[in-house]
Amino acid sequence: MAAKKDYQTVTQVAGPLVFVEGVGNIGYNELVEITLPSGERKKGQVLETSKGRAVIQIFGVTAGLDADKTSVRFLGETMRLKVSEDMLGRVFNGLGEPRDRGPAIIAEDRLDILGAAINPFARSPPRDFIQTGISTIDGMNTLVRGQKLPIFSGSGLPHNDIAVQIARQAKVIGTEEPFAVVFAAVGITHEEAGFFMRDFEKTGALERAVLFLNLADDPSVERIITPRLALTTAEYLAYEKDMQVLVIITDMTNYCEALREIAAARSEVPGRRGYPGYMYTDLSTIYERAGVIKGKKGTVTQFSILSMPGDDITHPIPDLTGYITEGQIVVSRDLHRKGIYPPIDVLPSLSRLMNAGIGKGKTREDHRGVADQLYACYAEGRDLRSLSAVVGEEALTDIDKTYLKIADAFEQRFITQGRYEDRGIEGTLDLGWELLSALPETELKGVKRDYIEKYGRRFRKPEEAKQERE
């Protein structure tokens, strides 16, 4: 292997960017080692190279960097992550370095963080249920192993609380297969980092988790790297250690803002709202790393959380994300204002793979029918709320008033649950039947009669059940 050459041709330092002239055979995203006059060494990454000139972004501050006395060495490889099963229970920074004061990881392998594209022919359709313990997800928008399902939220909404609750409670029921969570926080504050670490440690969830925390005052290029470190770790645990892995990334909006910042630093022509034109492709290199591979026992499932700027679901970030992923979970500001947690609005939410992961032998045979009937009842109740605000509730029929009550009960009992309340799928479906018991059986057109007999009748008052049978 040829010896690495040191360059002392730094011509300019602009913020975190270093410009080097007279270089040759340099690759995009190549790692760089920079030696300061004091002897201190910093790492960086090539952002752009052309005509013997390289633009490097430093991982860290550039204070003390003297252009005349600083040397640059190009390492001839892209970033790799040292991986091991010992990463479970550990907390790392946005570059994969330990931030929990624990020892360095003894690597079993060093993997390229860009990963390798999964051959579409090698993919198996996702079909196994993952229980998050949250009724609005498990009951109405079910998560399936190997799925990529984003959470669309807004600033000030409790998406971080939802993220840690899912990380704490997620499990594959009915199997002894090992389950792990890889949690990546992108561009978060020190306060949020403390919250995540305290919650994982206090609840014991850290034992089966790997945390990557990139802080708001870290270089923007780290925000591009952190999700890829998490996914590389997940792929190793899934495909080499046969684990079922759930990856949670928050917040993808911070990732996209960093992408826009770096594109501006490279003087690229901006696309929609200043984001680079290739953002769709870039996001797909993250989302498409979830999946089930034929012949592999492990799977990678992905929850990506993004806060929609201005609560605008047509903004480029949620818009492009929706094209790539298999549905969305929508966090509602209106429900949050009512004091409801988790404020997940089931009506605009969708899990496109739900039908593959529910039913007999997976959740319960009545699952689809209960979900459909609850959707219909809640939608009817919401419409009647708007109508009653105009004409008054006294103008409604008795059945209309029943739908109104069901909509209120759905929000207060089905959607609402404690931050540490872990509901099983049986409990979620039984709660659904309990809410539906307020309706006469003639209104239950979304569920089979056999399921009403088997599951629904026990929640009805004996005299009501007798009258309806007669």
Buried (B, 14 or more C-beta within 10 A) or exposed (E): EEEEEEBEBBEEBEEBBBBBEEBEEBEEBBBBBBBBEEEEEBBBBBBBBEEEBBBBBBBBEBEEBEBEEBBBBBEEEBBBBBBBBEBBBBBBBBBBEBBBEEEEBEBBEEBEBBBEEBEEEEBBEBBBBBBBBBBBBBBBBBBBBBBBBBBBBBEEBBBBBBBBBBBBBBBBEEEEBBBBBBBBBBBBEEEBBEBBBEBBBEBEBBEBBBBBBBBBEBBBBBBBBBBBBBBBBBBBBBBBBEBBBBBBBBBBBBBBBBBBBBBEBEEBEEBEEEBBEEBBEBBBBBBBBBBBBEEBBBBBBBBBBBBBBEBEBEBBBBBBBBEBBBBBBBBBBEBBEEEBBBBBBBEEBBBBBBBBBBBEEBBBBBBBBBBBBBBBBBBBBBBBBEBBEEEEEEEBEEBBBBBBBBBEBBBEEBBBBEEEBBBBBEBBBBBBBBBBBBBEBEBBEBBEEEBBEEBBBEBBEEEBBEEEEE
